[in-house]
Amino acid sequence: MTSQEEALAALARHLDQHQISYIVIGRLVDAVWGEPRATLDINVTVAAETSDALQIAAILEQEFRVLVSDPEGFVQETRVLPLESQAGVRIDLILDLLPFELEAIERAKPVAIAQEAIRVCTPEDLILLKIISRRDGRPKALDRWWCVWCRLLPRGCDYVGARMAA
């Protein structure tokens, strides 16, 4: 088991224990639904408001180090609560969600990672997240997702298409 898998399993246990809904997004999920890619961090979206940042930081500080001195202020600016596991793995918790992100959390699929049932976003939602995530003004990582898109046909096209038209 890698240090990333251990950190993710510990985070999932804490979030589940405190009934905080979440999904794993980012490159770790790329490996689940698409093509494995190297990554040094973990990205997790949680169903929480900016005002919950201090409470979430307090819940997680026993197992993780909060990397900012003012969690609530930082989350208000960035929507991200940066953490670090005991093994030094960087974790970004994304809060203050859009309605689509809350729907994605509801649709999450449990996947076995590090002998834990970890909630990851569906391939359809991951594609939509890639579309709305922008780097340098352009959607990122879409070229890698063509293989996932093709695997989803026809099931995923209706779902993705409906959200793209909205």
Secondary structure as a PSIPRED ss2 file (coil, helix, strand):
# PSIPRED VFORMAT (PSIPRED V4.0)

   1 M C   1.000  0.000  0.000
   2 T C   1.000  0.000  0.000
   3 S H   0.000  1.000  0.000
   4 Q H   0.000  1.000  0.000
   5 E H   0.000  1.000  0.000
   6 E H   0.000  1.000  0.000
   7 A H   0.000  1.000  0.000
   8 L H   0.000  1.000  0.000
   9 A H   0.000  1.000  0.000
  10 A H   0.000  1.000  0.000
  11 L H   0.000  1.000  0.000
  12 A H   0.000  1.000  0.000
  13 R H   0.000  1.000  0.000
  14 H H   0.000  1.000  0.000
  15 L H   0.000  1.000  0.000
  16 D H   0.000  1.000  0.000
  17 Q H   0.000  1.000  0.000
  18 H C   1.000  0.000  0.000
  19 Q C   1.000  0.000  0.000
  20 I C   1.000  0.000  0.000
  21 S C   1.000  0.000  0.000
  22 Y E   0.000  0.000  1.000
  23 I E   0.000  0.000  1.000
  24 V E   0.000  0.000  1.000
  25 I E   0.000  0.000  1.000
  26 G C   1.000  0.000  0.000
  27 R H   0.000  1.000  0.000
  28 L H   0.000  1.000  0.000
  29 V H   0.000  1.000  0.000
  30 D H   0.000  1.000  0.000
  31 A H   0.000  1.000  0.000
  32 V H   0.000  1.000  0.000
  33 W H   0.000  1.000  0.000
  34 G C   1.000  0.000  0.000
  35 E C   1.000  0.000  0.000
  36 P C   1.000  0.000  0.000
  37 R C   1.000  0.000  0.000
  38 A C   1.000  0.000  0.000
  39 T C   1.000  0.000  0.000
  40 L C   1.000  0.000  0.000
  41 D E   0.000  0.000  1.000
  42 I E   0.000  0.000  1.000
  43 N E   0.000  0.000  1.000
  44 V E   0.000  0.000  1.000
  45 T E   0.000  0.000  1.000
  46 V E   0.000  0.000  1.000
  47 A C   1.000  0.000  0.000
  48 A C   1.000  0.000  0.000
  49 E C   1.000  0.000  0.000
  50 T H   0.000  1.000  0.000
  51 S H   0.000  1.000  0.000
  52 D H   0.000  1.000  0.000
  53 A H   0.000  1.000  0.000
  54 L H   0.000  1.000  0.000
  55 Q H   0.000  1.000  0.000
  56 I H   0.000  1.000  0.000
  57 A H   0.000  1.000  0.000
  58 A H   0.000  1.000  0.000
  59 I H   0.000  1.000  0.000
  60 L H   0.000  1.000  0.000
  61 E C   1.000  0.000  0.000
  62 Q C   1.000  0.000  0.000
  63 E C   1.000  0.000  0.000
  64 F E   0.000  0.000  1.000
  65 R E   0.000  0.000  1.000
  66 V E   0.000  0.000  1.000
  67 L C   1.000  0.000  0.000
  68 V C   1.000  0.000  0.000
  69 S C   1.000  0.000  0.000
  70 D C   1.000  0.000  0.000
  71 P H   0.000  1.000  0.000
  72 E H   0.000  1.000  0.000
  73 G H   0.000  1.000  0.000
  74 F H   0.000  1.000  0.000
  75 V H   0.000  1.000  0.000
  76 Q H   0.000  1.000  0.000
  77 E H   0.000  1.000  0.000
  78 T H   0.000  1.000  0.000
  79 R C   1.000  0.000  0.000
  80 V E   0.000  0.000  1.000
  81 L E   0.000  0.000  1.000
  82 P E   0.000  0.000  1.000
  83 L E   0.000  0.000  1.000
  84 E E   0.000  0.000  1.000
  85 S E   0.000  0.000  1.000
  86 Q C   1.000  0.000  0.000
  87 A C   1.000  0.000  0.000
  88 G C   1.000  0.000  0.000
  89 V C   1.000  0.000  0.000
  90 R E   0.000  0.000  1.000
  91 I E   0.000  0.000  1.000
  92 D E   0.000  0.000  1.000
  93 L E   0.000  0.000  1.000
  94 I E   0.000  0.000  1.000
  95 L C   1.000  0.000  0.000
  96 D C   1.000  0.000  0.000
  97 L C   1.000  0.000  0.000
  98 L C   1.000  0.000  0.000
  99 P H   0.000  1.000  0.000
 100 F H   0.000  1.000  0.000
 101 E H   0.000  1.000  0.000
 102 L H   0.000  1.000  0.000
 103 E H   0.000  1.000  0.000
 104 A H   0.000  1.000  0.000
 105 I H   0.000  1.000  0.000
 106 E H   0.000  1.000  0.000
 107 R C   1.000  0.000  0.000
 108 A C   1.000  0.000  0.000
 109 K E   0.000  0.000  1.000
 110 P E   0.000  0.000  1.000
 111 V E   0.000  0.000  1.000
 112 A E   0.000  0.000  1.000
 113 I E   0.000  0.000  1.000
 114 A C   1.000  0.000  0.000
 115 Q C   1.000  0.000  0.000
 116 E E   0.000  0.000  1.000
 117 A E   0.000  0.000  1.000
 118 I E   0.000  0.000  1.000
 119 R E   0.000  0.000  1.000
 120 V E   0.000  0.000  1.000
 121 C C   1.000  0.000  0.000
 122 T C   1.000  0.000  0.000
 123 P H   0.000  1.000  0.000
 124 E H   0.000  1.000  0.000
 125 D H   0.000  1.000  0.000
 126 L H   0.000  1.000  0.000
 127 I H   0.000  1.000  0.000
 128 L H   0.000  1.000  0.000
 129 L H   0.000  1.000  0.000
 130 K H   0.000  1.000  0.000
 131 I H   0.000  1.000  0.000
 132 I H   0.000  1.000  0.000
 133 S C   1.000  0.000  0.000
 134 R E   0.000  0.000  1.000
 135 R E   0.000  0.000  1.000
 136 D C   1.000  0.000  0.000
 137 G C   1.000  0.000  0.000
 138 R E   0.000  0.000  1.000
 139 P E   0.000  0.000  1.000
 140 K C   1.000  0.000  0.000
 141 A C   1.000  0.000  0.000
 142 L C   1.000  0.000  0.000
 143 D H   0.000  1.000  0.000
 144 R H   0.000  1.000  0.000
 145 W H   0.000  1.000  0.000
 146 W H   0.000  1.000  0.000
 147 C H   0.000  1.000  0.000
 148 V H   0.000  1.000  0.000
 149 W H   0.000  1.000  0.000
 150 C H   0.000  1.000  0.000
 151 R H   0.000  1.000  0.000
 152 L H   0.000  1.000  0.000
 153 L C   1.000  0.000  0.000
 154 P C   1.000  0.000  0.000
 155 R H   0.000  1.000  0.000
 156 G H   0.000  1.000  0.000
 157 C H   0.000  1.000  0.000
 158 D H   0.000  1.000  0.000
 159 Y H   0.000  1.000  0.000
 160 V H   0.000  1.000  0.000
 161 G H   0.000  1.000  0.000
 162 A H   0.000  1.000  0.000
 163 R H   0.000  1.000  0.000
 164 M H   0.000  1.000  0.000
 165 A H   0.000  1.000  0.000
 166 A C   1.000  0.000  0.000
